[in-house]
Amino acid sequence: MILADWLGDYADISTSSRLPAWPRGAEMPDGGEFPFHVADDLPQVQYDALRTGDYPMVCYIQGRESTLCLIKQPGMSALIEVGAQSFPG
Protein backbone atom coordinates (compact mmCIF):
# COMPACT_ATOMS: atom_id res chain seq x y z
CA MET A 1 0.00 0.00 0.00
CA ILE A 2 1.36 3.42 -0.90
CA LEU A 3 0.66 6.66 0.93
CA ALA A 4 -1.63 7.98 -1.83
CA ASP A 5 -3.85 4.90 -1.50
CA TRP A 6 -4.10 5.35 2.26
CA LEU A 7 -5.04 9.03 1.95
CA GLY A 8 -7.52 8.42 -0.84
CA ASP A 9 -9.28 11.24 -2.66
CA TYR A 10 -8.63 13.73 0.13
CA ALA A 11 -4.94 14.20 -0.58
CA ASP A 12 -3.22 16.71 -2.83
CA ILE A 13 -0.07 15.12 -4.21
CA SER A 14 2.27 17.60 -5.84
CA THR A 15 5.70 19.10 -5.18
CA SER A 16 7.10 21.55 -2.66
CA SER A 17 7.41 24.20 -5.37
CA ARG A 18 3.65 24.76 -4.93
CA LEU A 19 4.15 26.07 -1.40
CA PRO A 20 3.39 29.79 -1.07
CA ALA A 21 6.29 32.22 -1.15
CA TRP A 22 7.47 33.58 2.20
CA PRO A 23 8.51 37.20 1.63
CA ARG A 24 11.47 38.47 3.64
CA GLY A 25 10.33 40.30 6.76
CA ALA A 26 6.87 38.70 6.74
CA GLU A 27 5.67 36.62 9.68
CA MET A 28 4.49 33.77 7.45
CA PRO A 29 4.14 32.80 3.78
CA ASP A 30 1.74 34.73 1.59
CA GLY A 31 -1.13 32.25 1.31
CA GLY A 32 -3.70 34.86 0.29
CA GLU A 33 -7.16 33.90 1.50
CA PHE A 34 -5.84 30.46 2.53
CA PRO A 35 -3.23 31.20 5.25
CA PHE A 36 -0.28 28.81 5.37
CA HIS A 37 1.09 28.20 8.87
CA VAL A 38 4.67 26.93 8.82
CA ALA A 39 5.59 24.15 11.26
CA ASP A 40 6.86 25.62 14.55
CA ASP A 41 10.39 24.28 14.25
CA LEU A 42 10.93 25.18 10.57
CA PRO A 43 12.95 28.38 10.02
CA GLN A 44 12.38 30.52 6.93
CA VAL A 45 15.74 29.56 5.39
CA GLN A 46 14.86 25.85 5.52
CA TYR A 47 11.30 26.51 4.30
CA ASP A 48 12.67 28.41 1.28
CA ALA A 49 15.13 25.57 0.56
CA LEU A 50 12.34 22.99 0.68
CA ARG A 51 10.14 25.15 -1.54
CA THR A 52 12.79 25.66 -4.21
CA GLY A 53 13.92 22.02 -3.95
CA ASP A 54 10.75 20.87 -5.75
CA TYR A 55 10.46 17.70 -3.61
CA PRO A 56 7.51 15.32 -3.62
CA MET A 57 4.79 16.67 -1.30
CA VAL A 58 1.46 15.43 -0.01
CA CYS A 59 -1.11 17.60 1.74
CA TYR A 60 -4.04 15.91 3.41
CA ILE A 61 -7.05 17.04 5.42
CA GLN A 62 -6.20 16.83 9.11
CA GLY A 63 -9.49 18.12 10.46
CA ARG A 64 -12.23 20.52 9.54
CA GLU A 65 -9.99 23.55 9.29
CA SER A 66 -6.78 22.71 7.42
CA THR A 67 -4.57 20.41 5.42
CA LEU A 68 -1.20 19.20 6.70
CA CYS A 69 1.66 19.19 4.19
CA LEU A 70 4.54 16.70 4.31
CA ILE A 71 7.63 16.60 2.10
CA LYS A 72 9.87 13.67 1.14
CA GLN A 73 13.49 14.57 0.54
CA PRO A 74 15.74 12.11 -1.31
CA GLY A 75 17.86 10.03 1.05
CA MET A 76 15.67 10.80 4.08
CA SER A 77 13.57 8.03 5.61
CA ALA A 78 11.14 10.34 7.43
CA LEU A 79 8.68 12.81 5.98
CA ILE A 80 9.19 16.48 6.90
CA GLU A 81 6.20 18.39 8.23
CA VAL A 82 6.31 21.76 6.49
CA GLY A 83 3.06 23.26 7.77
CA ALA A 84 -0.69 23.50 7.40
CA GLN A 85 -2.90 25.43 5.02
CA SER A 86 -6.14 26.80 6.45
CA PHE A 87 -9.45 26.51 4.67
CA PRO A 88 -11.28 29.76 3.96
CA GLY A 89 -13.78 31.05 6.46
C-alpha positions as CSV (number, residue, x, y, z in Angstrom):
1,M,0.0,0.0,0.0
2,I,1.4,3.4,-0.9
3,L,0.7,6.7,0.9
4,A,-1.6,8.0,-1.8
5,D,-3.9,4.9,-1.5
6,W,-4.1,5.3,2.3
7,L,-5.0,9.0,2.0
8,G,-7.5,8.4,-0.8
9,D,-9.3,11.2,-2.7
10,Y,-8.6,13.7,0.1
11,A,-4.9,14.2,-0.6
12,D,-3.2,16.7,-2.8
13,I,-0.1,15.1,-4.2
14,S,2.3,17.6,-5.8
15,T,5.7,19.1,-5.2
16,S,7.1,21.5,-2.7
17,S,7.4,24.2,-5.4
18,R,3.6,24.8,-4.9
19,L,4.1,26.1,-1.4
20,P,3.4,29.8,-1.1
21,A,6.3,32.2,-1.1
22,W,7.5,33.6,2.2
23,P,8.5,37.2,1.6
24,R,11.5,38.5,3.6
25,G,10.3,40.3,6.8
26,A,6.9,38.7,6.7
27,E,5.7,36.6,9.7
28,M,4.5,33.8,7.4
29,P,4.1,32.8,3.8
30,D,1.7,34.7,1.6
31,G,-1.1,32.3,1.3
32,G,-3.7,34.9,0.3
33,E,-7.2,33.9,1.5
34,F,-5.8,30.5,2.5
35,P,-3.2,31.2,5.3
36,F,-0.3,28.8,5.4
37,H,1.1,28.2,8.9
38,V,4.7,26.9,8.8
39,A,5.6,24.2,11.3
40,D,6.9,25.6,14.5
41,D,10.4,24.3,14.2
42,L,10.9,25.2,10.6
43,P,12.9,28.4,10.0
44,Q,12.4,30.5,6.9
45,V,15.7,29.6,5.4
46,Q,14.9,25.9,5.5
47,Y,11.3,26.5,4.3
48,D,12.7,28.4,1.3
49,A,15.1,25.6,0.6
50,L,12.3,23.0,0.7
51,R,10.1,25.1,-1.5
52,T,12.8,25.7,-4.2
53,G,13.9,22.0,-4.0
54,D,10.8,20.9,-5.7
55,Y,10.5,17.7,-3.6
56,P,7.5,15.3,-3.6
57,M,4.8,16.7,-1.3
58,V,1.5,15.4,0.0
59,C,-1.1,17.6,1.7
60,Y,-4.0,15.9,3.4
61,I,-7.0,17.0,5.4
62,Q,-6.2,16.8,9.1
63,G,-9.5,18.1,10.5
64,R,-12.2,20.5,9.5
65,E,-10.0,23.6,9.3
66,S,-6.8,22.7,7.4
67,T,-4.6,20.4,5.4
68,L,-1.2,19.2,6.7
69,C,1.7,19.2,4.2
70,L,4.5,16.7,4.3
71,I,7.6,16.6,2.1
72,K,9.9,13.7,1.1
73,Q,13.5,14.6,0.5
74,P,15.7,12.1,-1.3
75,G,17.9,10.0,1.1
76,M,15.7,10.8,4.1
77,S,13.6,8.0,5.6
78,A,11.1,10.3,7.4
79,L,8.7,12.8,6.0
80,I,9.2,16.5,6.9
81,E,6.2,18.4,8.2
82,V,6.3,21.8,6.5
83,G,3.1,23.3,7.8
84,A,-0.7,23.5,7.4
85,Q,-2.9,25.4,5.0
86,S,-6.1,26.8,6.5
87,F,-9.4,26.5,4.7
88,P,-11.3,29.8,4.0
89,G,-13.8,31.0,6.5
